[in-house]
Amino acid sequence: MAKRPVFQEVSQAARPTATTGMIDAAPKGARRAIRLWLIVLFALVAAMIALGGATRLTGSGLSITEWRPVTGAIPPMDAAAWQAEFERYQQIDQFHQVNPDMDLAGFKQIYWWEWAHRQLGRLVGLIWAAGFALFLARRQVPTGWVPRLLGLGALGGLQGVIGWWMVSSGLGEGMVRVASYRLAVHLGLAFAILGLIAWYVLDLSRSEADLMRARRAGDRRLFGAATGLMHLTFVQILIGALVAGIDAGRSYTGWPTMGGEWIPAAIWDSALGWRNLFENPATVQFTHRIVGYLLAIMAVVVWLRARRSPHPVTRGAFGVMLVMVAVQIGLGILNVIHASPLGLALIHQIGAVALFVLILRARHHARYPFETSVRGTIR
């Protein structure tokens, strides 16, 4: 056999074929398109939460006394239909005890708030159904994502049922508003749906291979601390719903004391027993304040833990979260001092959405940090 020169070029055919593992395989499914679809759903759900708050604050939630998921999309189209709708509202106790002097023009104002809230809910359902059917038919759903996306639709349908369950509680004898317990369930599920969508958007913003690599560098303790903070924030949101449900935010308008007392004398009504925790305005508002202070302390502790992270993006995410905690507490104090006017109350509720999502974002970065090298962060 003839000797081959040392620097002789090896033919292309002689080169071994490179193989790649599963982690390096091209991502399957329309991740970017699904992510955009979920962002649209996120924006609509956030708008639903804000519009729901406006509906409650304007006392409009009981203006539509029937649940017609399909035909209810069409509002009254003539004078006779409007009069019939108004007469149905005149049969409930809210009209007799709260709005006995309301005329048809005033009824239309509260009607449109509730109708818009329900109509936006229908729009969310339609956009979810259309997007899910399209991606499924074109086989563009990434592996393992069908149950997640289907679960969002199921939760959305359940939310519609719970919404009517909540409204129906205010139509009973002696009721002038919806039950605060049911309001808390309704709002809590809305935040759960919003949180799932936000998490899925964060997952889809990076490739599967990138997430698998990043997870090995994740900080379990920081992730666990962020999870605890997320849960406490969720509890605070539920307590906020109880405050709104019994209008406790307008019972004590001083800060830092309540009616000049650090612990209000009316905090315990023996006739209510354990129901003080849910139905006594003094107890509910006091609990909301105390949990707010605890949340602030925990947020600082988690932030201090995050400062030790070697990943700049993770540290930044927790820093933004802490700023939002301070902003939300400030908004809460302003709401108390001004007896929860419509504008401030809505901003406070939107602030809760922003804070919850920012905590989720920081939590995601703790679990899936962006790689950092001497050249900077790799995105």
Contacts in CASP RR format, 6 or more apart in sequence:
PFRMAT RR
TARGET T0000
AUTHOR 0000-0000-0000
METHOD contacts of the structure
MODEL  1
MAKRPVFQEVSQAARPTATTGMIDAAPKGARRAIRLWLIVLFALVAAMIA
LGGATRLTGSGLSITEWRPVTGAIPPMDAAAWQAEFERYQQIDQFHQVNP
DMDLAGFKQIYWWEWAHRQLGRLVGLIWAAGFALFLARRQVPTGWVPRLL
GLGALGGLQGVIGWWMVSSGLGEGMVRVASYRLAVHLGLAFAILGLIAWY
VLDLSRSEADLMRARRAGDRRLFGAATGLMHLTFVQILIGALVAGIDAGR
SYTGWPTMGGEWIPAAIWDSALGWRNLFENPATVQFTHRIVGYLLAIMAV
VVWLRARRSPHPVTRGAFGVMLVMVAVQIGLGILNVIHASPLGLALIHQI
GAVALFVLILRARHHARYPFETSVRGTIR
23 208 0 8 1.000
23 209 0 8 1.000
23 212 0 8 1.000
23 213 0 8 1.000
24 209 0 8 1.000
25 209 0 8 1.000
27 142 0 8 1.000
27 207 0 8 1.000
27 208 0 8 1.000
27 209 0 8 1.000
28 142 0 8 1.000
28 143 0 8 1.000
29 140 0 8 1.000
29 141 0 8 1.000
29 142 0 8 1.000
30 135 0 8 1.000
30 138 0 8 1.000
30 140 0 8 1.000
30 141 0 8 1.000
30 142 0 8 1.000
31 142 0 8 1.000
31 204 0 8 1.000
31 207 0 8 1.000
32 204 0 8 1.000
33 135 0 8 1.000
33 140 0 8 1.000
34 135 0 8 1.000
34 140 0 8 1.000
34 141 0 8 1.000
34 142 0 8 1.000
34 145 0 8 1.000
34 149 0 8 1.000
34 204 0 8 1.000
35 201 0 8 1.000
35 204 0 8 1.000
35 205 0 8 1.000
37 127 0 8 1.000
37 131 0 8 1.000
37 135 0 8 1.000
38 197 0 8 1.000
38 200 0 8 1.000
38 201 0 8 1.000
38 204 0 8 1.000
39 201 0 8 1.000
40 127 0 8 1.000
41 124 0 8 1.000
41 127 0 8 1.000
41 128 0 8 1.000
41 152 0 8 1.000
41 197 0 8 1.000
42 194 0 8 1.000
42 197 0 8 1.000
42 198 0 8 1.000
42 201 0 8 1.000
44 120 0 8 1.000
44 121 0 8 1.000
44 123 0 8 1.000
44 124 0 8 1.000
44 127 0 8 1.000
45 124 0 8 1.000
45 190 0 8 1.000
45 193 0 8 1.000
45 194 0 8 1.000
45 197 0 8 1.000
46 194 0 8 1.000
46 350 0 8 1.000
46 353 0 8 1.000
47 120 0 8 1.000
48 117 0 8 1.000
48 120 0 8 1.000
48 121 0 8 1.000
48 124 0 8 1.000
48 190 0 8 1.000
49 187 0 8 1.000
49 190 0 8 1.000
49 191 0 8 1.000
49 194 0 8 1.000
49 349 0 8 1.000
49 350 0 8 1.000
49 353 0 8 1.000
50 346 0 8 1.000
50 349 0 8 1.000
50 350 0 8 1.000
50 353 0 8 1.000
51 113 0 8 1.000
51 116 0 8 1.000
51 117 0 8 1.000
51 120 0 8 1.000
52 117 0 8 1.000
53 244 0 8 1.000
53 345 0 8 1.000
53 346 0 8 1.000
53 349 0 8 1.000
54 113 0 8 1.000
54 342 0 8 1.000
54 346 0 8 1.000
55 61 0 8 1.000
55 113 0 8 1.000
55 114 0 8 1.000
55 117 0 8 1.000
56 178 0 8 1.000
56 183 0 8 1.000
56 244 0 8 1.000
56 245 0 8 1.000
57 244 0 8 1.000
57 340 0 8 1.000
57 342 0 8 1.000
57 345 0 8 1.000
57 346 0 8 1.000
58 109 0 8 1.000
58 110 0 8 1.000
58 113 0 8 1.000
58 342 0 8 1.000
59 110 0 8 1.000
59 113 0 8 1.000
59 177 0 8 1.000
60 109 0 8 1.000
60 110 0 8 1.000
60 111 0 8 1.000
60 113 0 8 1.000
60 114 0 8 1.000
61 110 0 8 1.000
61 113 0 8 1.000
61 114 0 8 1.000
61 117 0 8 1.000
61 167 0 8 1.000
61 178 0 8 1.000
62 89 0 8 1.000
62 92 0 8 1.000
62 94 0 8 1.000
62 114 0 8 1.000
62 167 0 8 1.000
62 170 0 8 1.000
62 171 0 8 1.000
62 177 0 8 1.000
62 178 0 8 1.000
63 89 0 8 1.000
63 107 0 8 1.000
63 110 0 8 1.000
63 111 0 8 1.000
63 113 0 8 1.000
63 114 0 8 1.000
64 85 0 8 1.000
64 111 0 8 1.000
64 114 0 8 1.000
64 115 0 8 1.000
64 118 0 8 1.000
64 167 0 8 1.000
65 88 0 8 1.000
65 89 0 8 1.000
65 91 0 8 1.000
65 92 0 8 1.000
65 171 0 8 1.000
66 72 0 8 1.000
66 88 0 8 1.000
67 164 0 8 1.000
67 167 0 8 1.000
67 168 0 8 1.000
69 122 0 8 1.000
72 118 0 8 1.000
73 118 0 8 1.000
73 119 0 8 1.000
73 122 0 8 1.000
75 111 0 8 1.000
75 112 0 8 1.000
75 115 0 8 1.000
76 82 0 8 1.000
76 84 0 8 1.000
76 85 0 8 1.000
82 104 0 8 1.000
82 108 0 8 1.000
83 104 0 8 1.000
85 107 0 8 1.000
85 111 0 8 1.000
86 104 0 8 1.000
86 107 0 8 1.000
89 95 0 8 1.000
89 107 0 8 1.000
92 170 0 8 1.000
92 171 0 8 1.000
92 172 0 8 1.000
92 175 0 8 1.000
93 172 0 8 1.000
93 173 0 8 1.000
93 174 0 8 1.000
93 175 0 8 1.000
93 176 0 8 1.000
94 170 0 8 1.000
94 175 0 8 1.000
94 176 0 8 1.000
94 177 0 8 1.000
95 102 0 8 1.000
97 174 0 8 1.000
97 176 0 8 1.000
98 176 0 8 1.000
121 160 0 8 1.000
124 156 0 8 1.000
125 153 0 8 1.000
125 156 0 8 1.000
125 157 0 8 1.000
128 152 0 8 1.000
128 153 0 8 1.000
128 156 0 8 1.000
129 153 0 8 1.000
132 149 0 8 1.000
132 150 0 8 1.000
132 153 0 8 1.000
135 141 0 8 1.000
135 149 0 8 1.000
136 146 0 8 1.000
141 149 0 8 1.000
142 208 0 8 1.000
148 196 0 8 1.000
148 200 0 8 1.000
152 193 0 8 1.000
152 196 0 8 1.000
152 197 0 8 1.000
152 200 0 8 1.000
155 189 0 8 1.000
155 192 0 8 1.000
155 193 0 8 1.000
155 196 0 8 1.000
156 193 0 8 1.000
158 189 0 8 1.000
159 186 0 8 1.000
159 189 0 8 1.000
159 190 0 8 1.000
159 193 0 8 1.000
162 182 0 8 1.000
162 185 0 8 1.000
162 186 0 8 1.000
162 189 0 8 1.000
163 182 0 8 1.000
163 186 0 8 1.000
165 182 0 8 1.000
166 178 0 8 1.000
166 179 0 8 1.000
166 182 0 8 1.000
166 183 0 8 1.000
166 185 0 8 1.000
166 186 0 8 1.000
167 178 0 8 1.000
169 175 0 8 1.000
169 178 0 8 1.000
169 179 0 8 1.000
169 182 0 8 1.000
170 176 0 8 1.000
170 177 0 8 1.000
170 178 0 8 1.000
170 179 0 8 1.000
177 245 0 8 1.000
177 247 0 8 1.000
178 245 0 8 1.000
180 241 0 8 1.000
180 242 0 8 1.000
180 244 0 8 1.000
180 245 0 8 1.000
180 246 0 8 1.000
180 278 0 8 1.000
180 279 0 8 1.000
181 242 0 8 1.000
181 278 0 8 1.000
183 241 0 8 1.000
183 242 0 8 1.000
183 244 0 8 1.000
183 245 0 8 1.000
184 238 0 8 1.000
184 240 0 8 1.000
184 241 0 8 1.000
184 242 0 8 1.000
186 241 0 8 1.000
187 237 0 8 1.000
187 238 0 8 1.000
187 241 0 8 1.000
188 234 0 8 1.000
188 237 0 8 1.000
188 238 0 8 1.000
188 241 0 8 1.000
191 234 0 8 1.000
191 237 0 8 1.000
191 352 0 8 1.000
191 353 0 8 1.000
191 356 0 8 1.000
192 234 0 8 1.000
194 353 0 8 1.000
194 356 0 8 1.000
194 357 0 8 1.000
195 356 0 8 1.000
195 357 0 8 1.000
195 360 0 8 1.000
198 357 0 8 1.000
198 360 0 8 1.000
198 361 0 8 1.000
199 360 0 8 1.000
199 364 0 8 1.000
202 360 0 8 1.000
202 361 0 8 1.000
202 364 0 8 1.000
203 211 0 8 1.000
203 364 0 8 1.000
206 214 0 8 1.000
206 368 0 8 1.000
211 368 0 8 1.000
213 371 0 8 1.000
214 367 0 8 1.000
214 368 0 8 1.000
214 369 0 8 1.000
214 370 0 8 1.000
214 371 0 8 1.000
215 367 0 8 1.000
215 368 0 8 1.000
217 311 0 8 1.000
217 369 0 8 1.000
217 371 0 8 1.000
218 366 0 8 1.000
218 367 0 8 1.000
218 368 0 8 1.000
218 369 0 8 1.000
219 309 0 8 1.000
219 314 0 8 1.000
219 366 0 8 1.000
219 367 0 8 1.000
219 369 0 8 1.000
221 305 0 8 1.000
222 302 0 8 1.000
222 305 0 8 1.000
222 306 0 8 1.000
222 309 0 8 1.000
222 314 0 8 1.000
222 366 0 8 1.000
223 363 0 8 1.000
223 366 0 8 1.000
223 367 0 8 1.000
224 366 0 8 1.000
225 301 0 8 1.000
225 302 0 8 1.000
225 305 0 8 1.000
226 302 0 8 1.000
226 318 0 8 1.000
226 359 0 8 1.000
226 362 0 8 1.000
226 363 0 8 1.000
226 366 0 8 1.000
227 363 0 8 1.000
228 298 0 8 1.000
229 295 0 8 1.000
229 298 0 8 1.000
229 299 0 8 1.000
229 302 0 8 1.000
229 359 0 8 1.000
230 356 0 8 1.000
230 359 0 8 1.000
230 360 0 8 1.000
230 363 0 8 1.000
232 291 0 8 1.000
232 294 0 8 1.000
232 295 0 8 1.000
232 298 0 8 1.000
233 295 0 8 1.000
233 355 0 8 1.000
233 356 0 8 1.000
233 359 0 8 1.000
234 356 0 8 1.000
235 291 0 8 1.000
236 288 0 8 1.000
236 291 0 8 1.000
236 292 0 8 1.000
236 295 0 8 1.000
237 352 0 8 1.000
237 356 0 8 1.000
239 284 0 8 1.000
239 287 0 8 1.000
239 288 0 8 1.000
239 291 0 8 1.000
240 288 0 8 1.000
242 248 0 8 1.000
242 278 0 8 1.000
242 284 0 8 1.000
242 288 0 8 1.000
243 249 0 8 1.000
243 284 0 8 1.000
243 285 0 8 1.000
243 288 0 8 1.000
244 345 0 8 1.000
246 279 0 8 1.000
246 281 0 8 1.000
246 284 0 8 1.000
247 281 0 8 1.000
248 281 0 8 1.000
248 282 0 8 1.000
248 284 0 8 1.000
248 285 0 8 1.000
248 288 0 8 1.000
249 281 0 8 1.000
249 285 0 8 1.000
249 335 0 8 1.000
249 336 0 8 1.000
249 339 0 8 1.000
249 340 0 8 1.000
250 339 0 8 1.000
250 340 0 8 1.000
251 281 0 8 1.000
251 282 0 8 1.000
251 285 0 8 1.000
252 258 0 8 1.000
252 259 0 8 1.000
252 264 0 8 1.000
252 281 0 8 1.000
252 282 0 8 1.000
252 285 0 8 1.000
252 336 0 8 1.000
253 336 0 8 1.000
253 337 0 8 1.000
253 338 0 8 1.000
253 339 0 8 1.000
254 260 0 8 1.000
254 336 0 8 1.000
254 337 0 8 1.000
255 333 0 8 1.000
255 336 0 8 1.000
255 337 0 8 1.000
256 262 0 8 1.000
258 264 0 8 1.000
258 282 0 8 1.000
258 285 0 8 1.000
258 286 0 8 1.000
258 289 0 8 1.000
263 286 0 8 1.000
264 282 0 8 1.000
264 286 0 8 1.000
266 280 0 8 1.000
266 281 0 8 1.000
266 282 0 8 1.000
267 276 0 8 1.000
267 280 0 8 1.000
267 282 0 8 1.000
267 283 0 8 1.000
267 286 0 8 1.000
268 276 0 8 1.000
268 280 0 8 1.000
268 283 0 8 1.000
269 276 0 8 1.000
269 280 0 8 1.000
272 279 0 8 1.000
272 280 0 8 1.000
276 283 0 8 1.000
277 283 0 8 1.000
277 284 0 8 1.000
277 287 0 8 1.000
278 284 0 8 1.000
285 336 0 8 1.000
292 329 0 8 1.000
295 325 0 8 1.000
296 325 0 8 1.000
296 326 0 8 1.000
296 329 0 8 1.000
299 321 0 8 1.000
299 322 0 8 1.000
299 325 0 8 1.000
300 322 0 8 1.000
302 318 0 8 1.000
303 318 0 8 1.000
303 319 0 8 1.000
303 321 0 8 1.000
303 322 0 8 1.000
306 314 0 8 1.000
306 315 0 8 1.000
306 316 0 8 1.000
306 317 0 8 1.000
306 318 0 8 1.000
306 319 0 8 1.000
306 362 0 8 1.000
306 366 0 8 1.000
307 315 0 8 1.000
307 318 0 8 1.000
309 315 0 8 1.000
309 318 0 8 1.000
309 366 0 8 1.000
309 369 0 8 1.000
310 372 0 8 1.000
311 365 0 8 1.000
311 369 0 8 1.000
311 370 0 8 1.000
311 372 0 8 1.000
311 377 0 8 1.000
312 372 0 8 1.000
312 376 0 8 1.000
312 377 0 8 1.000
313 365 0 8 1.000
313 369 0 8 1.000
313 370 0 8 1.000
313 372 0 8 1.000
313 377 0 8 1.000
314 362 0 8 1.000
314 365 0 8 1.000
314 366 0 8 1.000
314 369 0 8 1.000
314 370 0 8 1.000
317 358 0 8 1.000
317 361 0 8 1.000
317 362 0 8 1.000
317 365 0 8 1.000
318 362 0 8 1.000
318 365 0 8 1.000
318 366 0 8 1.000
319 362 0 8 1.000
320 358 0 8 1.000
320 362 0 8 1.000
321 355 0 8 1.000
321 358 0 8 1.000
321 359 0 8 1.000
321 361 0 8 1.000
321 362 0 8 1.000
324 351 0 8 1.000
324 354 0 8 1.000
324 355 0 8 1.000
324 358 0 8 1.000
325 355 0 8 1.000
327 351 0 8 1.000
328 348 0 8 1.000
328 351 0 8 1.000
328 352 0 8 1.000
328 354 0 8 1.000
328 355 0 8 1.000
331 344 0 8 1.000
331 347 0 8 1.000
331 348 0 8 1.000
331 351 0 8 1.000
332 348 0 8 1.000
334 344 0 8 1.000
334 348 0 8 1.000
335 344 0 8 1.000
335 345 0 8 1.000
335 348 0 8 1.000
338 344 0 8 1.000
370 377 0 8 1.000
370 378 0 8 1.000
370 379 0 8 1.000
371 377 0 8 1.000
371 378 0 8 1.000
372 378 0 8 1.000
END
